[in-house]
Amino acid sequence: MHLALPASGTLLFFLFDGRLDGDDPLVHPDDPESRPGARVVYVPAGTATRPHPAPAGLPPYPEVPLTAQAGLTVPSSDAPSVRAAFGEAADSRDWRHHPVNARPFDNALGALDPDPRGSRHRLGGHAVPVQGAVEWEIAHALVGSGASRQDPRLNDEAAKWVLLAQIDTDDAADMMWGDVGTLYWLIRPADLAAGRFEEALFTWQCC
């Protein structure tokens, strides 16, 4: 999945991670008042910047150099794109027994993962969910948590979102999100193309 990032500049990801309030991220997609706690800020190339110290009493995470590597990613078996590809049968009451949830299909998807045991930090591609496709969490937050999987509004909304970034639990960075969890920022392709990074939404999952 091609990610239409700006050709220059810097993307900054901010999260109120809860270390001052119990060690769990306190930003949830279904709580609009908490959403400002997870922001994506684009800084164009040439913008004057200066280092800013960590707030008092809050030690910064260790700085860990990272390098990017292009690679194959695959959707989870319950991702909106997979459900759409398999048609209405995937939306039946017997969804649990649909072929995409069978072990052979799930194993085949897993076999395509180039690094099944490593830390899964990602820009773009398909998210690696801990507890189900993250697109549904964003859709539920926007449509309403009471919407069922058969609600066409939920399907339409979930299909509008793509992964912008995924930050995994990482021992080297001293980052533990809940119980070995993962952070996700999603965005609509139109907002991404227009540079409207303030429209990105955040969710997180843990074991």
N, C-alpha and C positions, 0 to 999 in steps of 0.2 A: 504494500500500500504506500503510494508516494505521499510524502508529507511536504506541502508547499510552504516551507519555512522561508523567512526573509533571507536574501542573499548575503546580507551583512548585518552587523549589530549583535546584540546580546539579549537572550531571554533569561529572565530571572524568575524563579519559582519561590514563592513565600508560603509558609504554613505556620499557623499558630499550633504548635505541636503538643501543647498540654503539659510540658515538663513542669510548669509552675502550678498545674492543677490536676495532678494524678497520673501523668505520663501517657495519656491517650490523646490522640488528636481530637479536638472538640468541634471540628468543622464537619457538617453533614449536609448532603445535598437537599434533604427534605426539611432543613431548618434554614430558611432564607436569612435570618438574622445572623447566623454563624458564617455565611459564605464569604464576607470580607476577610475572614481569617485565612483564606487560601487564595492567593492572587498570582497572576502571571503578568509580568511587566516587561515590555519590549523597550530596550534602550538602543536607539539608532546609532550606527557607527559615527564616531566623532563627537558624541555627546560628552560634555565635561562631567566627570564623576569623581568621587573621592571615597576612600574607605570609611566605613562606619563601624565603630566598636559594637560588640554584643551588649545588650542591656545589662545593667548591673545585676549580679546574682544569677546570671544565666550563661554558663560556660558555652562557648561555641563548639560545634561539632568539629572533629578533626578534618583537616583539608585532605582530600584524597584525589590525586590526579586521575583522570579518566581519559580514555581514548575511544573514539567511535569506530564501529565496524558495521558495515552494511550486512544484512543477513535476512534469511527467510523467517517469517513469523506466520503462524496459523491461528485461525479463530478457535475459540472454545466451542464445544458441541452445542451449547445453547446460545451462542452469539446471534444477534439479529440477522446477520448475513447468511448464516447456516440455516436458520429457520425459514428465511425467505426462499432459499434455494430448494428446500425440500417441500415447500408448498403447504397447503392447508392441513395436510396430515400431521405436520409438526405441531399444529395448534389444537389437536384433538384432546379430549379428556384423558386419553391414554398416552399422553406425551412421554411418560416415564418409560414406556415400552417401544417408543419409536426407534427405528434403526440407528439414528444418530446417537442415541444413548446406549447402544449396545457396546459391549466390551471390544469387539473387533474394530469398530469405527473409532472409538476413543483411543485404542492402542495405536491405530494408524496415525491419528493426529499427533499423539505423543511422540511417535517415532520420527516425526519431521522436525522436532525441536532440536536445534543444533547444540544446545547446552542446557540439558534438563536439570543440572544440579547447581549451576552457577547463580550468582546474583543477577536478577533480571531487571536491570535499569534499561529503559527504552525511551527512544524518541520516535514516535510514530509506530506504524505496524499494528499488530493486534495485541491487546492487553493479555496478560497472564492472570486470570482471576483466581482468587483464593476461595471465593464462595459464590460462584456464578457470574455470568457476563456482566461487566460493569455498566454497559449501555442501558441495561434494564433498570439499574439503580437511579441513573440520571433521569430516565423516562418516568419512573414512578414519582420522583420528586417533582417533576414539572406537570404531569397529568393528574397526579393524586395517588397517594399510597394505597387507596382502596381499589384501584383499577385492577382487573384480572388480566391474566396473560392473553385472554381472548378479546380484550378490548382493542379495537383497531387503532384507537388514538395512541395506545401504548406502543404498538408495533411501529406506527409511523414516527413517533418521537424517538424511539430507540435507534431507528435506522438513520437518523440525522446526525449522530454523534460519532466522532472518531477519536482515537487515542492521540493525545498530544505528547504526554510524557508519563512515564511510570518509574517510580523510585521504590526500590525494594528494601527490605530489611538488609542491613549491611554491617557486619561486625567491624570491618576496617574503618568505617565511618562512625562507629558507635551509634548506629541508628537501629532502633527496634520499634517497629510500629505495632503497638498492641502486642499480640502473641504471634510473632513472626509474620507480620502483615506487610501490606504493600500500599503505596499511595498512587493515585491515578488523577491526572488532569485530562479532561475531554473537551473537545471543541467542535463546533459545526464547521464543515469545510468552507462555507461562504464567509464565516467570521475569520477563519484562518487566512483565506486569500486576501481579505480586506485589512488584515493586521489588527483585528478587533480582539486582542488577547484578553481584554477585560471581560469578554463574554465566556471565557472558559469556565467550566464547572469542575469541582473537585469531589472525589469520593475516596474511601479507603476501605479495605477489607483485611481481616486477620483470621487466624485459625479459631 
